[in-house]
Structure formats: C-alpha cells, structure tokens
Amino acid sequence: MNRDVLLKRLEKYKMVAAVKEPKFLEKAIKNKDHLSAVLLMTGSILTVKRYVDYFQDHGLPVILHVERVGGLEMDEDGINFIKRHVKPAAIVTTKNRVIKKAKSHGLFVVQRVFLIDTDVFMHLQKEIEHIQADMIEVMPSRAPDFIRKLSEISPVPVITGGLLSLPEHAKTALDSGALAVTTSNPDMWKLDLTNY
C-alpha cells in the first residue's frame, strides 16, 4: 500500500486503530469499514511482516511504530529491512535521526510529538517550517487549542491520539483541525467518522 492510499483513507474515515497487542488484530479487521489505517505497535522482527501483510491484504494501510518492533534497530540495515521486506504504508517515530534517514530512503514518515508542556509546543511551532516528516502525530489528543494552532501553521497534515475514550473526544480533535485520530481503545474503532 502506498502513501496516496493512506492519505485518502485518512481523509475519508478519520479513525486509526492503534494495535498494541496481537490479540487486537482480528478486532481491527472486524472494524475495517470504519478505519483509515492501523498504527501497528506490536510485533518483533520475526512477526512484523506477517502482521503488516495481514492488515494490508484486508485493505488497511499500516503505519508501523518502528520503536515498538522488538529486535529492530533503525540503522541502515533496519531501514532497508522495513522498506524492502516489511513494506508498511508509513512509519512513525519520535526520533529526528530516524526521520531523516527514513526520508532519505523514500519512506513516508509520521513524527510523533508529545506535548508535555508549553516549551515543547513553542519549539515545535518555531521549527514547523523545517519539519522533515510527512505528517505529525500530536499526543495527547485532548489538547484542542494546541492542535488547532498547530494545524493552522503546519505544512504537513496533523493527526492526534492518546487519551481518546469517548466519541466527543474524537470529534473535538477533528473539529480542532486534526486530519484523523488514533486510539488503542477498540470500542472507539466502531465509531463511524466517515466524512466527518
């Protein structure tokens, strides 16, 4: 699956299932008609390709959280392994060095940013024009004022996740300018945000 499919699905369905344990793979597939993609946050170098193929064979693009893949080092070999063998639609990382290296290899990259305080937001705001990632994921999602401000100035799409437990939380994040929301709460995966 490629980045164009991922972006179109994010625009249409608005909900990304963050899968943190293998026991939730089937549940994500059961809700695939409401999901944009899967944010895969489980697996090892022995299982990750199988998981990615499983979702993508069912029409769900995978955003692979590379820091959560057991046994994977995101050096030159790790990036080549992801690009040539695993083939997710995108990767997500918090590390600038990984973003730069992955982009140089043609991977679609989502930068995860934790808004732990105003200083982090101010730094992000100041450096937004120099962002190297293709998309930003803001954590937590329950900071609508900051999501709105960032969405207004970001040259790349903004998605958001973390602390989503009610439909109102998702809708507030989307109303604040997020392209889509991510959640590991399987009850939220049933929420139909199509064309919201």
Steps between C-alpha positions, in 0.01 A plus 500: 500500500629844423480842658224620265268222615586582862429872458169439320386259772603745776295773333195276464483282812683715761564211747829312537507185714813491717564128545722440803451124542456211254165412660353817343596420140168327426299773672657763273413293192139466621477882511690566176201672339535781757880522505748700295799290595669306776777644715688179574675514837576132560708223353862408454728464201366144478128593487471858374486418128222247561300760695552772240405264216192384691362852533600621156356185336169604663525853355630678811823697456749456783689776676777308677629634831862397442604560861254231611631221274700260716852434375497785247772762494423792269846518349571459128419127509184552705368763261575278202325208675188713554497645149583186298356220711226628733360773268261696724318800355686722751709493814463700820786606724592759761865514394630770266795288383261222395276749319792637300640158412158351414411796278831462313388144420160613372285389793186692597565619857271611781673690781345433840521800733407493868369839616619468858519874556481838329874498426463195275215668313693829464803313362282306255326819393835673443644208300185405306629628167802271530309183578632206303215256564201461268252520787492589870323299768430714807464326834276532694191567295325682781682829435265660245642852524849377417376268225314795342803731516732235360257395223473861387876540448619149416611437142416130550181330626450461875347193662455450872465221754519418865232526768214446253224313679176664386360592157495865612877490549550386140259757362661783700843404363365493143318830551833644617664425167637146535477298179435181699518354849683194631388287791577163653149485648326229291156629596585824319589311179127446441443875480404607150677828427468467122490843345485665844 
